[in-house]
C-alpha cells in the first residue's frame, strides 16, 4: 500500500514535460523557459483539487528565483 501524493505526481509530470520540450541535447539539463514551466505547472495544479492556489504560487515563486539565476530557464534540479 502506498499513499498517492499529488505533488509528487505533478512534479513527475513536469520533469517529463521538461525532457520533452527542451532544446537541450539528449542527456542535457532539460531546461525550459520559466514562462512555459509556469503555464504548464499552473494548468496541471489547477486540475488537481488537492493542490491549493497558494501552494502553487509559493512553489512557482521559488522556481522563478532559481530560473532568474539561469537566464530565465528552469532546470529539473530546481524542483
Secondary structure, DSSP 4 states (H G I P E B T S, - for coil): -----HHHHHHHHHHHHHHHH--SPTTS---EEHHHHHHHHHHHHHH-TTS-HHHHHHHHHHHHHHHHTTTTEE-GGG-
